[in-house]
Amino acid sequence: MKSNHIIHPDFKSDASFFDDIIHNFDSKGENFGNQDRNSLKLFELRKNTINVKSFRIPHLVNKIVYRFFRKSKAQRSYEYANKLLAMNVGTPQPIGYYEFKSLFLFNKSYYISEQLDCDLTYRELVDDLNYPNHEAILRAFTRFTYQLHEKGILFLDHSVGNTLIKLNNGDYQFFLVDLNRMEFRTLDFETRIKNFARLTIQESIVAVMSDEYAKCSGEDYNRIYNLMWSETMAFQDDFYRRQRLKRRFKFWKKN
């Protein structure tokens, strides 16, 4: 199995450490977070905690696609993280990535970054409407998203767990994670508002985000709210439709 990797220049002196944790990923490290789709582990490097994301092996078609036609999720995560930092957008410090492939098929990939401790994620704002300073944090998050859009950044996985938040005495700071699906281009109005669709089903939260986005953009509040709410409902309908299809498929496989 052929392998290749890139290590950030600031971490070149620790290359042997990263070689070791990647090649012994299954037996070393501490599990972190949800392990259902991809595996996340933490490792200690001197006084730093290192986060390694192991992407699951793709199905056969994508093994060919990632081998010859498309950058791996790990490579995209690393490159996008560096691009975000260059654009003054928060994300954990990227360290590197590893890929394993044969002559004709892609196999495994790993993305390495520094672990970033945060006070909360957007998820807490959805789960607890009484969270301290809820509206202030929500409005700051909306301004952060507006700035992403102004910079031509479309974060396709803009969902509840993928923005880390540091409170910092009211100077709220936001950091994007799970970066492998992003686009960099000029964004039209509909694309910008649709980018909020995966964040919540709480109508009161949509109303606050619409109000703050209207203040940032100068667009009409009702136009923003109506589109944001309709896109939110459309995403929910599509999500539950796909869940029903998955359950039917699993039932069919069992029988």
N, C-alpha and C positions, 0 to 999 in steps of 0.2 A: 504494500500500500504506500503510494507516494504521498508525502506531506510537504506543505509549504506554510510559512508563517511570516508575519510582520510584527515587529516590536517597536513601540514608540521610542524615538531617540533618547528620551529622558530615562528609559528603563532598560537600555541595552546591556548595562552591566549586570542585570539580573536575568539574563536570557536563560541560564541553566536552571534557575528556579522555575521559570515558566515552562520550560521543556519538561521538567519533572512532574509538575502538577497536571499538565495536560496528558502526558503519557500514563499517569497513574490516577486519572480523574475518578475512576470507579471506586478506588480504595482509599483515597485521601480527601480531605476537605470536610466542611460542615454543610449539610443541606440547608438551603435558605429559600423560604417562600414556597409557592405552589409548584409542585413537581409533575403536574399532570401532562403538560405538552412538552415543555423543555425542562432540562435539569439545571438548577442554579446551585452553586456551591461557593462558600467563603473560605479563603486561605489567608494566613498571616504572613506578611513580609515585613520583618522588623516592626515598626510601629504602625504600619498600614494594613488595612484589611482589603483583600483583593476579591473581587466578584468575578466568577467565571460562569458564563452561560453556555451550556452545551445544547446545541440545536439537535432536535431529533433527526434521525436518518430519513431523508425524503423518500417518497414512493418512486417507483421505477422511472416514470416519465420525467419527474423532476431531477432524478439522478443524472439523466442525460442533459437536461436543460442547464443545471448548475455546473455540469462538467464542461460544457462547450459554449453555452450561449448567454448565461446570466451570472452576475456576481453572486456569491453566496450570501446568506443572511449575516454571517459573521463579518465578512468583508464590508458589506454595506453599513453595518452597525458602526464599525470602526471609522470608516470614511465619513459617514454622516456626523458622527460625534465630533470629529476634528473640524468639520465644516461649521457645525453649530457654534463651537467655541470661537472660531475665527469670526463669526457673525455676532459675537457677544450674547449668545443664548446658552442658558445653563444646561449642563448635562454632566454626569460623572466623568472624571478624567479617563479618556480612552488609553489603554495600554497596548493592545494588540489583538491579533486573531490568528487562529490555526485552522488549516483545512487538510482533510485527508481524502484522497481520491485514487482510483485505479486508472488504467489506461483509457477506459471508456466510460466509467461511472463515477459520480460524486458520492462520497460517503458521509463523513462527519465534519462539523465545523464548531469552533468555540470562539466566543468573544470575551475579551478580558478587559475589565475596567476597575477603577477604584470604587470600593463600596462607599456610598454617600449616606450618612445618617440624616434622617429628616424628622420633622415634627408630625407630619401627616401627609396623606395623599388627597387627591380630589375625592376619593371614595368616602372619606369621613364627612365631607360636606353633603353628600347625597344621603348617607345613612343616618346622620344626626343633624336635623335642621336647627337644633338648639346649641350646636357647637359654638364655643366662645368666639365672638367677632365673626360669625358666620357670613354675614352679608359683606363685610369689609374684605374678607379673604376671597369671597366669590367675585367681587368686583375687581379686585387686583388680578385674579386669575383671568378674568375676561380681558382686562387691559393687556396682560401678557400674551394671550392668544391673538389679540388685535395686532400687537407688535410682530408676532410671528408672521401674520398675514401680510403686514406692510413690508416685511423683509423678503416676501416671496417664499415662505416656508409653509408647506402643506404637510402636516403631521397626520398621516393616514390612520394611525393607531391612537388618535386623540380620545382615549377612554379613561375610565375612572382610576385605574391603577398606574397609569403611565406618566403622571406628573407628580413629582415629589415636591413638597412644600416645606420651606423653613420659615418660621415665624419672625425671628430676629427683631423682637420688640416693635412689631408693627411694620417693619420694612420687609414685606413678604418677598421671598425669593423662590423661584420656580425652576425645576430641573426636569428635563425630558429623559425618559428611559424607554427601552424596547424600541429601538430606532430603525429597524431594518426596512420599514415601509415609509418613505418620505419622498416628496417631490419638491423641487425648487423652481418656481416659475411665477409669473404674474398671475394673481388670483382674481377672478371676477366675483361679483357680489354673491351670486348663488353658491359658488364653491366655498366661499368664506363661511357663510351661515350654515351650510350643510356640514361643515367640519365640527359643529357642536352636537350633531345628532346622536352620538354614541355616549354622551356624558350623563344623562339623567332622564327619568320619566316624571320628575317632579315639576309640575307646571309653575310653581312659585319660583323655582331656580331658573327655569327658562325665562321667566318674566324679568328677573334681576339681570341675567346675562344679556338679554335683549336691550334692556334700558342702558346698561353700561356700554354695550357695543354701539348703540345709537349715539351716545355722548362722544365716544372716541372717533367714530366715522363720520358723523354728521348726517347719517341716513335716518329715515323716518322710523320711529320706534315700532309702529304697527306693522310696517313692511317687514322689519326684522323679526318681530315676534311671530307673526303669522307663518313666515317661512321656516323659522327655527322650530316651531311647534309641529308643523306638518312634516318636516324632515325627521324629527324625533319620533313621531308616531309611525312614519313609514319604515324607519329602521327597526322599531319594535315589532311591527307586523312581520317584516322579513325575517327577523331573528327567530321569532316563535314558529314561523312556518318552517324554517330550516331545522329547528329542534324537533318538530313533529315528524319531519321526514327522517331524521336520524333515528328516532325511536322506532319508527316503522321498519327501517332497514335492519336495526339490531334485532327486532322481533322476528323478521324474516330469516335472518342468519341463524337464530337459535332454533328455528323450526325447520 
